């Protein structure tokens, strides 16, 4: 934990590539809010990259001119600049837990977290499928943290598969933001699909077992990374013409 003395905070909304001079004198700068890294330029010719949670302190002397230079994506930035820094190096496990929880809250607050529900109506002689797809060139990594699956047949054994193509002709829906009233996700695609064949055993990622009309919850201890141009699919194997409801829970992380 760090306490600042003799500091001033500055909030800016920066356009892509914008250079913003800061009328400040000091020896350190700390970034407390930013979605993407940006550059800091000092009057002594020193230039470096900084991002949220990082600080920079001159080993000696001070700067009397400073500017922040945004990257290729517009964003809001908040920095602290000052001439005195007092560090508190005390640390406890509870501090780490709180930091992790706060980090998750911050990801939600910034509008990066989504939850998407799909409803699939069974069709005779065909298997029911659901796909979560991260399009080529999306500019985001997709981190899948949880899957909820409700099947309506005891004979059905759902499984997740990777190394599958995009089901671009399926029924398309998008997930909702975890910020109530926030923007709907238009990056990741959720497809509903039916087919007479299913992915091979070699493509299976995991298998889910559960009772009829019971919701299966699967939370990954470490989230699954779905990069651009990749996706996962969940298939109801063992039975055709089966109605299914499912929910994806995920986070989108900008690729810098």
N, C-alpha and C positions, 0 to 999 in steps of 0.2 A: 504494500500500500504506500502511496506517495502523497505527501501534503505539500502544497505550493505556497510560498510566501512571496509577496511583492510581485504578483503575476496579474496578467490581464487576459481574459478570454476573448476570442474573436470568432464570429460565425459568418460564413459566407456561402452563398449559392453560386457555384462556379459553372460556367459554360465549358464545353469541351475545348481544351487547349488554353483556357484563360489564365493569364498571369495576374495575380492580385498582390500588390505591394501592401505591407503591413507596417504602419507607423509605430514601431516598437524598438526599444533598446533592451538588451539582455544578454544572457549567455546560454539559455536553453529554450527549446520548443517541444511541446508535447501534443500529440494528436489524440483527441478523445472521441471524435466521431468522424467517420468517412467510410463510404462503401468501397472505395477503390484507392490504391496507393497514389501518391502524388509527389512532386518534387519540391524541395525547399532550396532557395538560393540566398546566400548571405553576401553581404557587401565585400567580404574579403576574398570572394571568388569561389568559395566552397559551395558545392551543390550536392545534394543527396536525396534519396527517396525515403519517404516516411509513410506510415499507414496507421490506422487506428490501433491504439495501445502502445505505440512506440514513442520514445522520447530521444532527443539529442541534446547533449550538453557540450559546450566548448571547454576544452581542458584548461584554457587560460584566455584572458582578455574577454571581450564581448563584441557583439555586433551592434551597429546602430542603423542598419537597414536590413530588411528581410522581405522576401517575396515567396509566395507559394504558387506553383505552376501545376495546373490540373492536367490530367491525362486526356484520353480520347472520349471519355464518357462524362456527361454533366453530372454533378453531384453536390450535396451539401457537405461542408467541412467545418469542423470546430477544432480550434487549436488554442493552447495556453502558451503564452510567451512571458518570460520574466528573467530576473537577474539573480534570484536566490532559490535554491532547492534544498529541501530537507527530506531525506529518505527514511522511511520506517521499514526495516528489513524483517520485522517480526512476521512469522508465517505459521499458520495452523491448517490442519486438514479441513476444518469448517470453512476457512477462507477459500480454499480450492473448490469446495462444493458450491458455495455461494457464487463464486466466479463462473462456474459451469452453468448454473441455473440462470444467472444473469445473462450469460452469453446466448442461451437459448431464447430467453425473452427478447433480447435485442434482435435476433434473427427474425422473430415473429413481428416485432415492432417495425422493422424495416421492410416488411411485406414480402419476405423471401420464402415463407412457409405456406403450404397448401394442403387441403384435404379434398379428395374427389370421390364421389359416389357414382356407381354405375348399376343399372338394372338391366338384366339380360333375360329375354323371353325365349324359352326353348322352342326348337323347331324339330319336327319329326326326322329321324335318321341322321341328325347332325349334332356335333359336340358344341358346347357353349364355351366361349373364350373371352378373356379380357386382356387388353394390352395397355401398358404404360410406355410411351415412346418419347425419346428426346431427339428432336429433329437435327439433321445435319446443319451445321452453321448456326445453331441456336445461341451460342455464346455463353452457355451455362452448363455446369455439371449438375446432374440431378442426383440427390441423395435420398434413396428410398429407406424410410425408417420403420414403416408398419404397413401390414396388409390385413384387412378384415374380409372374411369370405363366408357367405351364408349359402349353403346348398340345400336343395329340397328333395334329395334322394339319398337313401342309405347306401346305395350301390355306387354312388359317385365318389371318386378319389381325386381331388384337385391337386395339381402339381404346378410349380413354376418352372418356366424354361427360359434360357437365354439363347443367344446366337440365332435369333429369329428375325425375319424381315418385317418391315413396317406393314401393318394391315390397313393400308391407306384407303381401301374401299369399304371398310367397316363403318358402323355408326360412330361418329366423332362427338366427344364431349370434352369439357375442360373443368379443371378443379377450381374450387373457391379458396380465396385468401383466408388465412387464419385471423387476419385483422377484419373484424366484422365491418362490412361496408367497403373493404379494400378491393383493389382491382382484381378481377378474375384472371387466373393464369392463362395466357395465350401462347405460352412456349411449349410446355409438355402436352402431349396429346393422349387422350384415353379413348381407345377403340373397343367397341363391342362387336363380336364376330361369331359366326357359326360355320362349321366345316365338317366334312365327312371324314377327314383325317386329322391327326394331332401330331405335335412335334415328337421326334424320336427320343428314345431313352437317353441317348448321348447328349441331348439338349436340355435334359432336366436339371434344374438348379436345386430344387427341394420339393418334397412331397408333403402334403397336408392331410391329416386324417381327422375326421370328426363325425358326429352324429347328425342325422337328418334334422333340419330346422334349428341347428345350433350354429352360432357364429364362431368361426375360427379366428382367433387373434394370433398373429405372428409378428412379434417385434424383434428386430435384429439388434443384437448387442452392439455390433458395429454396422452402421448403415451401408447399404449396397450402393456403389457408385455406378451410375448410368451416364456415360459420356455422350456427347452429341453423336447422332447416327446409330445409337443403340437403344435397346428396349428389352423389357421382360414381358412374358405372357403367362397368364394362369389359365389352365385348361381343366374342364371337368371330364376326366377320363372314366371309363367304365360304364357310362350311361349316356344315352342321347336324349334329346328333347327334354332338357332339364332347365328349370328357371333358377337364376342365380342373382344375388346381390353382392357387390363387393365395394370396398373403400380402400383407396391408396392414401398414404400420408407421406409427404416428402418435402424437401427443401431444395430450392434452386440457388446455386452458388455461381456468381459471375466468374468467368474465366479471364484472368488478367493477362 
